[in-house]
């Protein structure tokens, strides 16, 4: 029997600024694909064709304690990859002591900033949803997934999934 790797600690960097002690939580992006069912003659059931990424896009949700002026000043960023964020996490298995360093780099812009409740003597937090055009997940120094929607790049486990499509399109 084995125990799973659990997040023991984390940090978030916003445009190079460390949020150590400020970042309260980070919801890492869901990765989704747009799939369409197809069933033709001679098929006993449907098979879903992969049509690329989901229309839901890639979103990072995160919360900070207190007043976050850096994020507020970034609201309305013009460039689709205008806000760089980097999550770092330390994961560990309690049965073996084995650890993993996880890094997620995204670039995008803030879709929503929730200011939270303002009440004297109570905790204050901001909740941000950042819509991302770039995503790169690295575990223990190994690049696992890289997605660059603006530059037509999708790499999974070192395999360039769009290489042949880029060549066919002439770039």
C-alpha positions, 0 to 999 in steps of 0.5 A: 500500500502506498500513500499519495504525494500531498502538497506540503507547502507552496508559493505564488509569484505574480510578475516576479513578485513573491506572494509568500505569506500572501497567497492563501490558495491556488486552484490549478487549471483544469485541462479539457479537450473539445470532443465530438461523438462520431458513429459511422456505418460498421461501428457498434458505438460512438467514438469521440473525435478530438477537436483541440482544447475545450471552449472553457479555456485554461483558468487559474483561480487563486486567493490572496489575503489582504489588499493586493494592489499588484493584481488590481493594477494588472486588471484590464491588461491589454495583452492576452499573455500580459500577466505572468504567474508562477506556482511552486509546490512541494509535494511529499509522500508520507510513507516513503518520504519521497518529494517532488517539486512542482512548478506551473507557469501561466500567462494570461490576464485577470478575468475577475477580481473579487474584492471580498467582504470588508469587515473590521477585525475580520480576514480580508481576501481577494479572489482572482480568476486568470484566463491563460493563453500559456501553461507549462507544468514541470515536475522535478525538473521534467517538462510534463505539459506545455500549451501555448495557445497563441503560438500553436504549441502543445507538448505532452511528455516531450512530444510535440502534438502539433508539429505536423499540423504546423508544418502542413500550415506552413509555419 
